[in-house]
Amino acid sequence: MRVVVLGLSGLLMAATPSLAQTVRTSEPLLLAPYEVALVQDGSCSAGQILKVTGAIRGLRRKKLCIPLGPTQASLGVLQ
């Protein structure tokens, strides 16, 4: 019985998308320094997604088109 309970709890912990990052349809207005947001707004070519990194006051945000494959985000899409 303990094995079944431990197996189920391990499966549930692995299935939760706590480390997954959601894909946004537009760039957020407020972004903390060094916080990363993935944006799918059509500005990058097919198979790529825009990675926006927040910056400290007075500096510009870093925007970079990265391949979508290894950084597969969760299926939920924020607006």
mmCIF file of the N, C-alpha and C atoms, coordinates in Angstrom:
data_MODEL
# 
_entry.id   MODEL 
# 
loop_
_atom_site.group_PDB 
_atom_site.id 
_atom_site.type_symbol 
_atom_site.label_atom_id 
_atom_site.label_alt_id 
_atom_site.label_comp_id 
_atom_site.label_asym_id 
_atom_site.label_entity_id 
_atom_site.label_seq_id 
_atom_site.pdbx_PDB_ins_code 
_atom_site.Cartn_x 
_atom_site.Cartn_y 
_atom_site.Cartn_z 
_atom_site.occupancy 
_atom_site.B_iso_or_equiv 
_atom_site.pdbx_formal_charge 
_atom_site.auth_seq_id 
_atom_site.auth_comp_id 
_atom_site.auth_asym_id 
_atom_site.auth_atom_id 
_atom_site.pdbx_PDB_model_num 
ATOM 1   N N  . MET A 1 1  ? 0.819  -1.192 0.000   1.00 0.00 ? 1  MET A N  1 
ATOM 2   C CA . MET A 1 1  ? 0.000  0.000  0.000   1.00 0.00 ? 1  MET A CA 1 
ATOM 3   C C  . MET A 1 1  ? 0.865  1.259  0.000   1.00 0.00 ? 1  MET A C  1 
ATOM 4   N N  . ARG A 1 2  ? 1.934  1.228  0.776   1.00 0.00 ? 2  ARG A N  1 
ATOM 5   C CA . ARG A 1 2  ? 2.832  2.394  0.830   1.00 0.00 ? 2  ARG A CA 1 
ATOM 6   C C  . ARG A 1 2  ? 3.488  2.655  -0.516  1.00 0.00 ? 2  ARG A C  1 
ATOM 7   N N  . VAL A 1 3  ? 3.816  1.585  -1.216  1.00 0.00 ? 3  VAL A N  1 
ATOM 8   C CA . VAL A 1 3  ? 4.460  1.723  -2.512  1.00 0.00 ? 3  VAL A CA 1 
ATOM 9   C C  . VAL A 1 3  ? 3.520  2.415  -3.493  1.00 0.00 ? 3  VAL A C  1 
ATOM 10  N N  . VAL A 1 4  ? 2.249  2.056  -3.445  1.00 0.00 ? 4  VAL A N  1 
ATOM 11  C CA . VAL A 1 4  ? 1.257  2.657  -4.341  1.00 0.00 ? 4  VAL A CA 1 
ATOM 12  C C  . VAL A 1 4  ? 1.097  4.135  -4.031  1.00 0.00 ? 4  VAL A C  1 
ATOM 13  N N  . VAL A 1 5  ? 1.007  4.488  -2.745  1.00 0.00 ? 5  VAL A N  1 
ATOM 14  C CA . VAL A 1 5  ? 0.842  5.882  -2.342  1.00 0.00 ? 5  VAL A CA 1 
ATOM 15  C C  . VAL A 1 5  ? 2.079  6.692  -2.715  1.00 0.00 ? 5  VAL A C  1 
ATOM 16  N N  . LEU A 1 6  ? 3.252  6.150  -2.467  1.00 0.00 ? 6  LEU A N  1 
ATOM 17  C CA . LEU A 1 6  ? 4.481  6.866  -2.824  1.00 0.00 ? 6  LEU A CA 1 
ATOM 18  C C  . LEU A 1 6  ? 4.617  7.009  -4.335  1.00 0.00 ? 6  LEU A C  1 
ATOM 19  N N  . GLY A 1 7  ? 4.227  5.990  -5.064  1.00 0.00 ? 7  GLY A N  1 
ATOM 20  C CA . GLY A 1 7  ? 4.289  6.050  -6.524  1.00 0.00 ? 7  GLY A CA 1 
ATOM 21  C C  . GLY A 1 7  ? 3.348  7.103  -7.080  1.00 0.00 ? 7  GLY A C  1 
ATOM 22  N N  . LEU A 1 8  ? 2.128  7.153  -6.549  1.00 0.00 ? 8  LEU A N  1 
ATOM 23  C CA . LEU A 1 8  ? 1.161  8.160  -7.003  1.00 0.00 ? 8  LEU A CA 1 
ATOM 24  C C  . LEU A 1 8  ? 1.596  9.571  -6.642  1.00 0.00 ? 8  LEU A C  1 
ATOM 25  N N  . SER A 1 9  ? 2.141  9.752  -5.438  1.00 0.00 ? 9  SER A N  1 
ATOM 26  C CA . SER A 1 9  ? 2.582  11.096 -5.051  1.00 0.00 ? 9  SER A CA 1 
ATOM 27  C C  . SER A 1 9  ? 3.769  11.533 -5.910  1.00 0.00 ? 9  SER A C  1 
ATOM 28  N N  . GLY A 1 10 ? 4.656  10.633 -6.235  1.00 0.00 ? 10 GLY A N  1 
ATOM 29  C CA . GLY A 1 10 ? 5.773  10.965 -7.119  1.00 0.00 ? 10 GLY A CA 1 
ATOM 30  C C  . GLY A 1 10 ? 5.309  11.316 -8.515  1.00 0.00 ? 10 GLY A C  1 
ATOM 31  N N  . LEU A 1 11 ? 4.309  10.601 -8.994  1.00 0.00 ? 11 LEU A N  1 
ATOM 32  C CA . LEU A 1 11 ? 3.754  10.874 -10.314 1.00 0.00 ? 11 LEU A CA 1 
ATOM 33  C C  . LEU A 1 11 ? 3.074  12.250 -10.347 1.00 0.00 ? 11 LEU A C  1 
ATOM 34  N N  . LEU A 1 12 ? 2.326  12.571 -9.316  1.00 0.00 ? 12 LEU A N  1 
ATOM 35  C CA . LEU A 1 12 ? 1.667  13.878 -9.247  1.00 0.00 ? 12 LEU A CA 1 
ATOM 36  C C  . LEU A 1 12 ? 2.672  15.019 -9.166  1.00 0.00 ? 12 LEU A C  1 
ATOM 37  N N  . MET A 1 13 ? 3.761  14.826 -8.430  1.00 0.00 ? 13 MET A N  1 
ATOM 38  C CA . MET A 1 13 ? 4.782  15.870 -8.330  1.00 0.00 ? 13 MET A CA 1 
ATOM 39  C C  . MET A 1 13 ? 5.465  16.081 -9.675  1.00 0.00 ? 13 MET A C  1 
ATOM 40  N N  . ALA A 1 14 ? 5.672  15.026 -10.412 1.00 0.00 ? 14 ALA A N  1 
ATOM 41  C CA . ALA A 1 14 ? 6.327  15.141 -11.718 1.00 0.00 ? 14 ALA A CA 1 
ATOM 42  C C  . ALA A 1 14 ? 5.398  15.759 -12.749 1.00 0.00 ? 14 ALA A C  1 
ATOM 43  N N  . ALA A 1 15 ? 4.093  15.586 -12.574 1.00 0.00 ? 15 ALA A N  1 
ATOM 44  C CA . ALA A 1 15 ? 3.133  16.062 -13.565 1.00 0.00 ? 15 ALA A CA 1 
ATOM 45  C C  . ALA A 1 15 ? 2.768  17.529 -13.384 1.00 0.00 ? 15 ALA A C  1 
ATOM 46  N N  . THR A 1 16 ? 3.038  18.117 -12.231 1.00 0.00 ? 16 THR A N  1 
ATOM 47  C CA . THR A 1 16 ? 2.668  19.512 -12.011 1.00 0.00 ? 16 THR A CA 1 
ATOM 48  C C  . THR A 1 16 ? 3.585  20.421 -12.809 1.00 0.00 ? 16 THR A C  1 
ATOM 49  N N  . PRO A 1 17 ? 3.044  21.422 -13.478 1.00 0.00 ? 17 PRO A N  1 
ATOM 50  C CA . PRO A 1 17 ? 3.858  22.310 -14.308 1.00 0.00 ? 17 PRO A CA 1 
ATOM 51  C C  . PRO A 1 17 ? 4.453  23.469 -13.520 1.00 0.00 ? 17 PRO A C  1 
ATOM 52  N N  . SER A 1 18 ? 5.047  23.197 -12.371 1.00 0.00 ? 18 SER A N  1 
ATOM 53  C CA . SER A 1 18 ? 5.573  24.275 -11.539 1.00 0.00 ? 18 SER A CA 1 
ATOM 54  C C  . SER A 1 18 ? 6.786  24.957 -12.184 1.00 0.00 ? 18 SER A C  1 
ATOM 55  N N  . LEU A 1 19 ? 7.539  24.225 -12.961 1.00 0.00 ? 19 LEU A N  1 
ATOM 56  C CA . LEU A 1 19 ? 8.714  24.810 -13.588 1.00 0.00 ? 19 LEU A CA 1 
ATOM 57  C C  . LEU A 1 19 ? 8.445  25.235 -15.032 1.00 0.00 ? 19 LEU A C  1 
ATOM 58  N N  . ALA A 1 20 ? 7.269  24.944 -15.534 1.00 0.00 ? 20 ALA A N  1 
ATOM 59  C CA . ALA A 1 20 ? 6.931  25.319 -16.901 1.00 0.00 ? 20 ALA A CA 1 
ATOM 60  C C  . ALA A 1 20 ? 6.675  26.817 -16.990 1.00 0.00 ? 20 ALA A C  1 
ATOM 61  N N  . GLN A 1 21 ? 6.974  27.378 -18.109 1.00 0.00 ? 21 GLN A N  1 
ATOM 62  C CA . GLN A 1 21 ? 6.779  28.804 -18.313 1.00 0.00 ? 21 GLN A CA 1 
ATOM 63  C C  . GLN A 1 21 ? 5.713  29.003 -19.381 1.00 0.00 ? 21 GLN A C  1 
ATOM 64  N N  . THR A 1 22 ? 4.791  29.903 -19.132 1.00 0.00 ? 22 THR A N  1 
ATOM 65  C CA . THR A 1 22 ? 3.706  30.115 -20.072 1.00 0.00 ? 22 THR A CA 1 
ATOM 66  C C  . THR A 1 22 ? 4.139  31.045 -21.199 1.00 0.00 ? 22 THR A C  1 
ATOM 67  N N  . VAL A 1 23 ? 3.497  30.884 -22.330 1.00 0.00 ? 23 VAL A N  1 
ATOM 68  C CA . VAL A 1 23 ? 3.781  31.709 -23.498 1.00 0.00 ? 23 VAL A CA 1 
ATOM 69  C C  . VAL A 1 23 ? 2.748  32.827 -23.547 1.00 0.00 ? 23 VAL A C  1 
ATOM 70  N N  . ARG A 1 24 ? 3.203  34.041 -23.677 1.00 0.00 ? 24 ARG A N  1 
ATOM 71  C CA . ARG A 1 24 ? 2.317  35.197 -23.753 1.00 0.00 ? 24 ARG A CA 1 
ATOM 72  C C  . ARG A 1 24 ? 2.100  35.582 -25.209 1.00 0.00 ? 24 ARG A C  1 
ATOM 73  N N  . THR A 1 25 ? 0.979  36.261 -25.466 1.00 0.00 ? 25 THR A N  1 
ATOM 74  C CA . THR A 1 25 ? 0.704  36.719 -26.825 1.00 0.00 ? 25 THR A CA 1 
ATOM 75  C C  . THR A 1 25 ? 1.190  38.141 -27.056 1.00 0.00 ? 25 THR A C  1 
ATOM 76  N N  . SER A 1 26 ? 1.501  38.857 -25.976 1.00 0.00 ? 26 SER A N  1 
ATOM 77  C CA . SER A 1 26 ? 2.061  40.201 -26.100 1.00 0.00 ? 26 SER A CA 1 
ATOM 78  C C  . SER A 1 26 ? 3.091  40.409 -24.996 1.00 0.00 ? 26 SER A C  1 
ATOM 79  N N  . GLU A 1 27 ? 3.989  41.322 -25.227 1.00 0.00 ? 27 GLU A N  1 
ATOM 80  C CA . GLU A 1 27 ? 5.051  41.594 -24.267 1.00 0.00 ? 27 GLU A CA 1 
ATOM 81  C C  . GLU A 1 27 ? 4.484  42.286 -23.030 1.00 0.00 ? 27 GLU A C  1 
ATOM 82  N N  . PRO A 1 28 ? 4.854  41.824 -21.822 1.00 0.00 ? 28 PRO A N  1 
ATOM 83  C CA . PRO A 1 28 ? 4.317  42.437 -20.608 1.00 0.00 ? 28 PRO A CA 1 
ATOM 84  C C  . PRO A 1 28 ? 4.861  43.857 -20.413 1.00 0.00 ? 28 PRO A C  1 
ATOM 85  N N  . LEU A 1 29 ? 4.020  44.742 -19.866 1.00 0.00 ? 29 LEU A N  1 
ATOM 86  C CA . LEU A 1 29 ? 4.454  46.113 -19.619 1.00 0.00 ? 29 LEU A CA 1 
ATOM 87  C C  . LEU A 1 29 ? 5.476  46.170 -18.494 1.00 0.00 ? 29 LEU A C  1 
ATOM 88  N N  . LEU A 1 30 ? 5.216  45.459 -17.421 1.00 0.00 ? 30 LEU A N  1 
ATOM 89  C CA . LEU A 1 30 ? 6.135  45.426 -16.285 1.00 0.00 ? 30 LEU A CA 1 
ATOM 90  C C  . LEU A 1 30 ? 6.844  44.088 -16.241 1.00 0.00 ? 30 LEU A C  1 
ATOM 91  N N  . LEU A 1 31 ? 8.154  44.146 -16.143 1.00 0.00 ? 31 LEU A N  1 
ATOM 92  C CA . LEU A 1 31 ? 8.972  42.939 -16.085 1.00 0.00 ? 31 LEU A CA 1 
ATOM 93  C C  . LEU A 1 31 ? 10.116 43.212 -15.119 1.00 0.00 ? 31 LEU A C  1 
ATOM 94  N N  . ALA A 1 32 ? 10.233 42.419 -14.076 1.00 0.00 ? 32 ALA A N  1 
ATOM 95  C CA . ALA A 1 32 ? 11.279 42.604 -13.077 1.00 0.00 ? 32 ALA A CA 1 
ATOM 96  C C  . ALA A 1 32 ? 12.655 42.406 -13.712 1.00 0.00 ? 32 ALA A C  1 
ATOM 97  N N  . PRO A 1 33 ? 13.682 43.020 -13.144 1.00 0.00 ? 33 PRO A N  1 
ATOM 98  C CA . PRO A 1 33 ? 15.032 42.819 -13.686 1.00 0.00 ? 33 PRO A CA 1 
ATOM 99  C C  . PRO A 1 33 ? 15.397 41.333 -13.714 1.00 0.00 ? 33 PRO A C  1 
ATOM 100 N N  . TYR A 1 34 ? 15.907 40.899 -14.832 1.00 0.00 ? 34 TYR A N  1 
ATOM 101 C CA . TYR A 1 34 ? 16.369 39.525 -15.079 1.00 0.00 ? 34 TYR A CA 1 
ATOM 102 C C  . TYR A 1 34 ? 15.223 38.508 -15.136 1.00 0.00 ? 34 TYR A C  1 
ATOM 103 N N  . GLU A 1 35 ? 13.984 38.944 -15.097 1.00 0.00 ? 35 GLU A N  1 
ATOM 104 C CA . GLU A 1 35 ? 12.846 38.040 -15.267 1.00 0.00 ? 35 GLU A CA 1 
ATOM 105 C C  . GLU A 1 35 ? 12.681 37.757 -16.751 1.00 0.00 ? 35 GLU A C  1 
ATOM 106 N N  . VAL A 1 36 ? 12.336 36.531 -17.098 1.00 0.00 ? 36 VAL A N  1 
ATOM 107 C CA . VAL A 1 36 ? 12.221 36.113 -18.495 1.00 0.00 ? 36 VAL A CA 1 
ATOM 108 C C  . VAL A 1 36 ? 10.757 35.866 -18.837 1.00 0.00 ? 36 VAL A C  1 
ATOM 109 N N  . ALA A 1 37 ? 10.340 36.375 -20.000 1.00 0.00 ? 37 ALA A N  1 
ATOM 110 C CA . ALA A 1 37 ? 9.000  36.124 -20.515 1.00 0.00 ? 37 ALA A CA 1 
ATOM 111 C C  . ALA A 1 37 ? 9.126  35.621 -21.946 1.00 0.00 ? 37 ALA A C  1 
ATOM 112 N N  . LEU A 1 38 ? 8.371  34.580 -22.280 1.00 0.00 ? 38 LEU A N  1 
ATOM 113 C CA . LEU A 1 38 ? 8.338  34.062 -23.636 1.00 0.00 ? 38 LEU A CA 1 
ATOM 114 C C  . LEU A 1 38 ? 7.118  34.636 -24.336 1.00 0.00 ? 38 LEU A C  1 
ATOM 115 N N  . VAL A 1 39 ? 7.336  35.231 -25.521 1.00 0.00 ? 39 VAL A N  1 
ATOM 116 C CA . VAL A 1 39 ? 6.267  35.927 -26.233 1.00 0.00 ? 39 VAL A CA 1 
ATOM 117 C C  . VAL A 1 39 ? 6.143  35.363 -27.641 1.00 0.00 ? 39 VAL A C  1 
ATOM 118 N N  . GLN A 1 40 ? 4.927  34.954 -27.998 1.00 0.00 ? 40 GLN A N  1 
ATOM 119 C CA . GLN A 1 40 ? 4.646  34.468 -29.355 1.00 0.00 ? 40 GLN A CA 1 
ATOM 120 C C  . GLN A 1 40 ? 3.750  35.502 -30.027 1.00 0.00 ? 40 GLN A C  1 
ATOM 121 N N  . ASP A 1 41 ? 4.376  36.536 -30.615 1.00 0.00 ? 41 ASP A N  1 
ATOM 122 C CA . ASP A 1 41 ? 3.606  37.609 -31.242 1.00 0.00 ? 41 ASP A CA 1 
ATOM 123 C C  . ASP A 1 41 ? 3.849  37.722 -32.740 1.00 0.00 ? 41 ASP A C  1 
ATOM 124 N N  . GLY A 1 42 ? 4.556  36.769 -33.309 1.00 0.00 ? 42 GLY A N  1 
ATOM 125 C CA . GLY A 1 42 ? 4.795  36.780 -34.748 1.00 0.00 ? 42 GLY A CA 1 
ATOM 126 C C  . GLY A 1 42 ? 6.010  37.581 -35.174 1.00 0.00 ? 42 GLY A C  1 
ATOM 127 N N  . SER A 1 43 ? 6.766  38.114 -34.231 1.00 0.00 ? 43 SER A N  1 
ATOM 128 C CA . SER A 1 43 ? 7.938  38.912 -34.596 1.00 0.00 ? 43 SER A CA 1 
ATOM 129 C C  . SER A 1 43 ? 9.140  38.042 -34.960 1.00 0.00 ? 43 SER A C  1 
ATOM 130 N N  . CYS A 1 44 ? 9.131  36.780 -34.570 1.00 0.00 ? 44 CYS A N  1 
ATOM 131 C CA . CYS A 1 44 ? 10.220 35.862 -34.908 1.00 0.00 ? 44 CYS A CA 1 
ATOM 132 C C  . CYS A 1 44 ? 9.758  34.921 -36.021 1.00 0.00 ? 44 CYS A C  1 
ATOM 133 N N  . SER A 1 45 ? 10.713 34.290 -36.675 1.00 0.00 ? 45 SER A N  1 
ATOM 134 C CA . SER A 1 45 ? 10.380 33.388 -37.779 1.00 0.00 ? 45 SER A CA 1 
ATOM 135 C C  . SER A 1 45 ? 9.738  32.109 -37.254 1.00 0.00 ? 45 SER A C  1 
ATOM 136 N N  . ALA A 1 46 ? 9.283  31.269 -38.158 1.00 0.00 ? 46 ALA A N  1 
ATOM 137 C CA . ALA A 1 46 ? 8.615  30.018 -37.791 1.00 0.00 ? 46 ALA A CA 1 
ATOM 138 C C  . ALA A 1 46 ? 9.552  29.127 -36.987 1.00 0.00 ? 46 ALA A C  1 
ATOM 139 N N  . GLY A 1 47 ? 9.031  28.495 -35.948 1.00 0.00 ? 47 GLY A N  1 
ATOM 140 C CA . GLY A 1 47 ? 9.838  27.609 -35.111 1.00 0.00 ? 47 GLY A CA 1 
ATOM 141 C C  . GLY A 1 47 ? 10.638 28.328 -34.060 1.00 0.00 ? 47 GLY A C  1 
ATOM 142 N N  . GLN A 1 48 ? 10.461 29.645 -33.941 1.00 0.00 ? 48 GLN A N  1 
ATOM 143 C CA . GLN A 1 48 ? 11.178 30.421 -32.934 1.00 0.00 ? 48 GLN A CA 1 
ATOM 144 C C  . GLN A 1 48 ? 10.196 31.208 -32.087 1.00 0.00 ? 48 GLN A C  1 
ATOM 145 N N  . ILE A 1 49 ? 10.659 31.616 -30.907 1.00 0.00 ? 49 ILE A N  1 
ATOM 146 C CA . ILE A 1 49 ? 9.842  32.381 -29.982 1.00 0.00 ? 49 ILE A CA 1 
ATOM 147 C C  . ILE A 1 49 ? 10.702 33.511 -29.411 1.00 0.00 ? 49 ILE A C  1 
ATOM 148 N N  . LEU A 1 50 ? 10.072 34.619 -29.078 1.00 0.00 ? 50 LEU A N  1 
ATOM 149 C CA . LEU A 1 50 ? 10.786 35.784 -28.556 1.00 0.00 ? 50 LEU A CA 1 
ATOM 150 C C  . LEU A 1 50 ? 10.999 35.620 -27.060 1.00 0.00 ? 50 LEU A C  1 
ATOM 151 N N  . LYS A 1 51 ? 12.246 35.705 -26.636 1.00 0.00 ? 51 LYS A N  1 
ATOM 152 C CA . LYS A 1 51 ? 12.601 35.634 -25.221 1.00 0.00 ? 51 LYS A CA 1 
ATOM 153 C C  . LYS A 1 51 ? 12.947 37.052 -24.770 1.00 0.00 ? 51 LYS A C  1 
ATOM 154 N N  . VAL A 1 52 ? 12.154 37.600 -23.836 1.00 0.00 ? 52 VAL A N  1 
ATOM 155 C CA . VAL A 1 52 ? 12.355 38.959 -23.347 1.00 0.00 ? 52 VAL A CA 1 
ATOM 156 C C  . VAL A 1 52 ? 12.866 38.866 -21.915 1.00 0.00 ? 52 VAL A C  1 
ATOM 157 N N  . THR A 1 53 ? 14.000 39.522 -21.645 1.00 0.00 ? 53 THR A N  1 
ATOM 158 C CA . THR A 1 53 ? 14.585 39.533 -20.312 1.00 0.00 ? 53 THR A CA 1 
ATOM 159 C C  . THR A 1 53 ? 14.531 40.945 -19.760 1.00 0.00 ? 53 THR A C  1 
ATOM 160 N N  . GLY A 1 54 ? 13.965 41.093 -18.561 1.00 0.00 ? 54 GLY A N  1 
ATOM 161 C CA . GLY A 1 54 ? 13.853 42.397 -17.923 1.00 0.00 ? 54 GLY A CA 1 
ATOM 162 C C  . GLY A 1 54 ? 15.215 42.960 -17.553 1.00 0.00 ? 54 GLY A C  1 
ATOM 163 N N  . ALA A 1 55 ? 15.300 44.284 -17.488 1.00 0.00 ? 55 ALA A N  1 
ATOM 164 C CA . ALA A 1 55 ? 16.559 44.955 -17.186 1.00 0.00 ? 55 ALA A CA 1 
ATOM 165 C C  . ALA A 1 55 ? 16.367 45.923 -16.031 1.00 0.00 ? 55 ALA A C  1 
ATOM 166 N N  . ILE A 1 56 ? 17.468 46.336 -15.445 1.00 0.00 ? 56 ILE A N  1 
ATOM 167 C CA . ILE A 1 56 ? 17.400 47.316 -14.371 1.00 0.00 ? 56 ILE A CA 1 
ATOM 168 C C  . ILE A 1 56 ? 17.081 48.683 -14.952 1.00 0.00 ? 56 ILE A C  1 
ATOM 169 N N  . ARG A 1 57 ? 16.662 49.600 -14.107 1.00 0.00 ? 57 ARG A N  1 
ATOM 170 C CA . ARG A 1 57 ? 16.224 50.922 -14.543 1.00 0.00 ? 57 ARG A CA 1 
ATOM 171 C C  . ARG A 1 57 ? 17.321 51.625 -15.357 1.00 0.00 ? 57 ARG A C  1 
ATOM 172 N N  . GLY A 1 58 ? 16.932 52.197 -16.453 1.00 0.00 ? 58 GLY A N  1 
ATOM 173 C CA . GLY A 1 58 ? 17.865 52.926 -17.304 1.00 0.00 ? 58 GLY A CA 1 
ATOM 174 C C  . GLY A 1 58 ? 18.442 52.102 -18.441 1.00 0.00 ? 58 GLY A C  1 
ATOM 175 N N  . LEU A 1 59 ? 18.249 50.803 -18.425 1.00 0.00 ? 59 LEU A N  1 
ATOM 176 C CA . LEU A 1 59 ? 18.760 49.939 -19.486 1.00 0.00 ? 59 LEU A CA 1 
ATOM 177 C C  . LEU A 1 59 ? 17.586 49.344 -20.250 1.00 0.00 ? 59 LEU A C  1 
ATOM 178 N N  . ARG A 1 60 ? 17.834 48.947 -21.486 1.00 0.00 ? 60 ARG A N  1 
ATOM 179 C CA . ARG A 1 60 ? 16.787 48.357 -22.315 1.00 0.00 ? 60 ARG A CA 1 
ATOM 180 C C  . ARG A 1 60 ? 16.651 46.869 -22.032 1.00 0.00 ? 60 ARG A C  1 
ATOM 181 N N  . ARG A 1 61 ? 15.457 46.361 -22.292 1.00 0.00 ? 61 ARG A N  1 
ATOM 182 C CA . ARG A 1 61 ? 15.229 44.931 -22.177 1.00 0.00 ? 61 ARG A CA 1 
ATOM 183 C C  . ARG A 1 61 ? 16.011 44.190 -23.251 1.00 0.00 ? 61 ARG A C  1 
ATOM 184 N N  . LYS A 1 62 ? 16.390 42.972 -22.949 1.00 0.00 ? 62 LYS A N  1 
ATOM 185 C CA . LYS A 1 62 ? 17.083 42.144 -23.920 1.00 0.00 ? 62 LYS A CA 1 
ATOM 186 C C  . LYS A 1 62 ? 16.047 41.277 -24.622 1.00 0.00 ? 62 LYS A C  1 
ATOM 187 N N  . LYS A 1 63 ? 15.990 41.351 -25.955 1.00 0.00 ? 63 LYS A N  1 
ATOM 188 C CA . LYS A 1 63 ? 15.041 40.567 -26.752 1.00 0.00 ? 63 LYS A CA 1 
ATOM 189 C C  . LYS A 1 63 ? 15.831 39.683 -27.697 1.00 0.00 ? 63 LYS A C  1 
ATOM 190 N N  . LEU A 1 64 ? 15.466 38.406 -27.724 1.00 0.00 ? 64 LEU A N  1 
ATOM 191 C CA . LEU A 1 64 ? 16.207 37.439 -28.508 1.00 0.00 ? 64 LEU A CA 1 
ATOM 192 C C  . LEU A 1 64 ? 15.255 36.377 -29.040 1.00 0.00 ? 64 LEU A C  1 
ATOM 193 N N  . CYS A 1 65 ? 15.363 36.052 -30.322 1.00 0.00 ? 65 CYS A N  1 
ATOM 194 C CA . CYS A 1 65 ? 14.575 34.962 -30.904 1.00 0.00 ? 65 CYS A CA 1 
ATOM 195 C C  . CYS A 1 65 ? 15.323 33.666 -30.671 1.00 0.00 ? 65 CYS A C  1 
ATOM 196 N N  . ILE A 1 66 ? 14.657 32.720 -30.018 1.00 0.00 ? 66 ILE A N  1 
ATOM 197 C CA . ILE A 1 66 ? 15.283 31.439 -29.703 1.00 0.00 ? 66 ILE A CA 1 
ATOM 198 C C  . ILE A 1 66 ? 14.459 30.316 -30.308 1.00 0.00 ? 66 ILE A C  1 
ATOM 199 N N  . PRO A 1 67 ? 15.078 29.156 -30.597 1.00 0.00 ? 67 PRO A N  1 
ATOM 200 C CA . PRO A 1 67 ? 14.321 28.022 -31.135 1.00 0.00 ? 67 PRO A CA 1 
ATOM 201 C C  . PRO A 1 67 ? 13.306 27.530 -30.104 1.00 0.00 ? 67 PRO A C  1 
ATOM 202 N N  . LEU A 1 68 ? 12.148 27.111 -30.550 1.00 0.00 ? 68 LEU A N  1 
ATOM 203 C CA . LEU A 1 68 ? 11.074 26.694 -29.664 1.00 0.00 ? 68 LEU A CA 1 
ATOM 204 C C  . LEU A 1 68 ? 11.289 25.293 -29.112 1.00 0.00 ? 68 LEU A C  1 
ATOM 205 N N  . GLY A 1 69 ? 12.032 24.450 -29.775 1.00 0.00 ? 69 GLY A N  1 
ATOM 206 C CA . GLY A 1 69 ? 12.194 23.047 -29.388 1.00 0.00 ? 69 GLY A CA 1 
ATOM 207 C C  . GLY A 1 69 ? 12.580 22.797 -27.944 1.00 0.00 ? 69 GLY A C  1 
ATOM 208 N N  . PRO A 1 70 ? 13.786 23.144 -27.502 1.00 0.00 ? 70 PRO A N  1 
ATOM 209 C CA . PRO A 1 70 ? 14.197 22.799 -26.134 1.00 0.00 ? 70 PRO A CA 1 
ATOM 210 C C  . PRO A 1 70 ? 13.497 23.629 -25.068 1.00 0.00 ? 70 PRO A C  1 
ATOM 211 N N  . THR A 1 71 ? 12.948 24.763 -25.406 1.00 0.00 ? 71 THR A N  1 
ATOM 212 C CA . THR A 1 71 ? 12.288 25.605 -24.417 1.00 0.00 ? 71 THR A CA 1 
ATOM 213 C C  . THR A 1 71 ? 10.782 25.479 -24.540 1.00 0.00 ? 71 THR A C  1 
ATOM 214 N N  . GLN A 1 72 ? 10.314 24.262 -24.776 1.00 0.00 ? 72 GLN A N  1 
ATOM 215 C CA . GLN A 1 72 ? 8.880  24.005 -24.943 1.00 0.00 ? 72 GLN A CA 1 
ATOM 216 C C  . GLN A 1 72 ? 8.148  24.474 -23.698 1.00 0.00 ? 72 GLN A C  1 
ATOM 217 N N  . ALA A 1 73 ? 7.286  25.452 -23.839 1.00 0.00 ? 73 ALA A N  1 
ATOM 218 C CA . ALA A 1 73 ? 6.553  26.007 -22.709 1.00 0.00 ? 73 ALA A CA 1 
ATOM 219 C C  . ALA A 1 73 ? 5.262  25.227 -22.490 1.00 0.00 ? 73 ALA A C  1 
ATOM 220 N N  . SER A 1 74 ? 4.572  25.572 -21.439 1.00 0.00 ? 74 SER A N  1 
ATOM 221 C CA . SER A 1 74 ? 3.332  24.877 -21.133 1.00 0.00 ? 74 SER A CA 1 
ATOM 222 C C  . SER A 1 74 ? 2.286  25.190 -22.200 1.00 0.00 ? 74 SER A C  1 
ATOM 223 N N  . LEU A 1 75 ? 1.251  24.386 -22.232 1.00 0.00 ? 75 LEU A N  1 
ATOM 224 C CA . LEU A 1 75 ? 0.236  24.527 -23.258 1.00 0.00 ? 75 LEU A CA 1 
ATOM 225 C C  . LEU A 1 75 ? -0.676 25.724 -22.996 1.00 0.00 ? 75 LEU A C  1 
ATOM 226 N N  . GLY A 1 76 ? -0.736 26.206 -21.775 1.00 0.00 ? 76 GLY A N  1 
ATOM 227 C CA . GLY A 1 76 ? -1.574 27.356 -21.465 1.00 0.00 ? 76 GLY A CA 1 
ATOM 228 C C  . GLY A 1 76 ? -0.980 28.632 -22.045 1.00 0.00 ? 76 GLY A C  1 
ATOM 229 N N  . VAL A 1 77 ? -1.819 29.497 -22.540 1.00 0.00 ? 77 VAL A N  1 
ATOM 230 C CA . VAL A 1 77 ? -1.346 30.744 -23.144 1.00 0.00 ? 77 VAL A CA 1 
ATOM 231 C C  . VAL A 1 77 ? -1.961 31.905 -22.395 1.00 0.00 ? 77 VAL A C  1 
ATOM 232 N N  . LEU A 1 78 ? -1.132 32.804 -21.895 1.00 0.00 ? 78 LEU A N  1 
ATOM 233 C CA . LEU A 1 78 ? -1.605 34.009 -21.235 1.00 0.00 ? 78 LEU A CA 1 
ATOM 234 C C  . LEU A 1 78 ? -1.807 35.103 -22.257 1.00 0.00 ? 78 LEU A C  1 
ATOM 235 N N  . GLN A 1 79 ? -2.663 36.029 -21.943 1.00 0.00 ? 79 GLN A N  1 
ATOM 236 C CA . GLN A 1 79 ? -2.870 37.159 -22.850 1.00 0.00 ? 79 GLN A CA 1 
ATOM 237 C C  . GLN A 1 79 ? -2.385 38.431 -22.231 1.00 0.00 ? 79 GLN A C  1 
# 
